[in-house]
Amino acid sequence: MECVFCRIVAGELPSDILYQDKQIMAFRDINPLAPIHVLIIPRRHIASLAELSDNETSIIGRMAAVANKLARQEGIAEKGYRLVVSSGREGGQVVPHLHMHLLGGRRLSDRLC
């Protein structure tokens, strides 16, 4: 298994898991860009947002729901947070496994690009 996120799902690599269910896993990013930086992934390997089939789109809603729950749990829901999903190398996706970044805990830049 080459995918680092698949290895985390399989328990082969350690991670600071904050949430998991049958479909989703969430854990702290090992190279955080903000005081709160959580990665939310589907357990099943989907390479990117562009690879999501029409009958799999509900997974994004599920990931967002988990992000909202974690934002409340981490104490950043009221002040604000950012959700980021990158797709493909030119879109900034580093790990080829669909994932969502939950960022917060400080004022984030208004500039996105």
PLY file of the C-alpha trace (Angstrom):
ply
format ascii 1.0
element vertex 113
property float x
property float y
property float z
element edge 112
property int vertex1
property int vertex2
end_header
0.00 0.00 0.00
1.64 3.23 -1.17
-0.98 5.74 -0.01
-0.01 7.23 3.35
-3.65 7.87 4.29
-4.62 4.28 3.44
-1.79 3.14 5.70
-3.17 5.31 8.52
-6.66 3.83 7.97
-5.13 0.33 8.09
-3.37 1.14 11.37
0.09 0.76 9.83
1.11 4.34 10.63
0.49 6.16 13.90
-1.82 9.17 13.98
-3.62 11.34 16.50
-7.14 10.19 15.63
-9.91 12.58 16.65
-12.84 10.87 14.96
-13.67 7.67 13.13
-16.72 5.82 11.91
-17.41 3.30 9.13
-16.87 5.89 6.37
-14.69 8.68 7.76
-11.51 9.15 9.75
-10.10 12.44 11.10
-6.68 13.05 12.60
-4.27 15.88 13.33
-1.95 16.97 10.52
1.70 16.21 11.36
2.78 19.49 9.72
0.10 21.92 10.94
-0.46 25.23 9.17
-2.61 26.59 12.01
-3.02 25.83 15.73
-5.90 23.52 14.78
-5.18 21.53 11.62
-7.18 18.35 11.16
-7.36 16.09 8.10
-10.71 14.46 7.34
-10.60 11.54 4.91
-12.88 8.82 3.58
-11.68 5.40 4.74
-12.07 4.09 1.20
-9.39 5.26 -1.19
-10.63 7.91 -3.60
-7.69 9.60 -5.32
-9.16 13.11 -5.53
-12.30 15.18 -5.75
-12.08 14.80 -9.55
-12.29 11.01 -9.12
-15.52 11.17 -7.12
-18.36 9.45 -8.98
-21.91 10.84 -8.99
-23.07 8.19 -6.52
-20.19 9.01 -4.10
-20.82 12.76 -3.71
-22.53 12.30 -0.34
-19.11 11.55 1.17
-18.20 15.26 0.88
-21.28 16.20 2.90
-20.38 13.59 5.50
-16.81 14.97 5.67
-18.18 18.51 6.16
-20.50 17.32 8.93
-17.54 15.71 10.71
-15.54 18.93 10.23
-18.34 20.94 11.88
-18.46 18.50 14.80
-14.68 18.69 15.23
-14.69 22.51 14.99
-17.10 22.58 17.94
-15.04 19.96 19.80
-11.81 21.91 19.21
-13.40 25.21 20.31
-13.07 27.05 16.98
-16.65 26.90 15.69
-17.75 30.28 17.04
-14.73 32.35 16.00
-14.46 30.69 12.60
-12.50 28.12 10.65
-11.62 27.16 7.10
-12.31 23.95 5.17
-10.03 23.23 2.22
-10.29 20.48 -0.40
-7.62 20.51 -3.09
-7.85 18.41 -6.24
-4.85 17.38 -8.33
-1.24 18.54 -8.23
-1.90 21.92 -9.79
-4.70 22.43 -7.28
-2.24 21.86 -4.44
-3.17 18.27 -3.54
-0.05 16.64 -2.09
-1.43 13.26 -0.98
-3.43 11.47 -3.71
-6.29 10.49 -1.40
-9.37 12.72 -1.09
-9.05 14.79 2.07
-10.40 17.92 3.71
-8.34 20.27 5.87
-9.98 21.84 8.92
-7.94 24.93 9.86
-8.48 27.35 12.72
-7.36 28.62 16.08
-6.00 31.91 14.73
-6.95 34.61 12.25
-6.48 33.12 8.78
-5.49 35.18 5.77
-8.31 36.68 3.71
-6.27 35.90 0.62
-6.86 32.45 -0.84
-4.49 32.56 -3.81
0 1
1 2
2 3
3 4
4 5
5 6
6 7
7 8
8 9
9 10
10 11
11 12
12 13
13 14
14 15
15 16
16 17
17 18
18 19
19 20
20 21
21 22
22 23
23 24
24 25
25 26
26 27
27 28
28 29
29 30
30 31
31 32
32 33
33 34
34 35
35 36
36 37
37 38
38 39
39 40
40 41
41 42
42 43
43 44
44 45
45 46
46 47
47 48
48 49
49 50
50 51
51 52
52 53
53 54
54 55
55 56
56 57
57 58
58 59
59 60
60 61
61 62
62 63
63 64
64 65
65 66
66 67
67 68
68 69
69 70
70 71
71 72
72 73
73 74
74 75
75 76
76 77
77 78
78 79
79 80
80 81
81 82
82 83
83 84
84 85
85 86
86 87
87 88
88 89
89 90
90 91
91 92
92 93
93 94
94 95
95 96
96 97
97 98
98 99
99 100
100 101
101 102
102 103
103 104
104 105
105 106
106 107
107 108
108 109
109 110
110 111
111 112
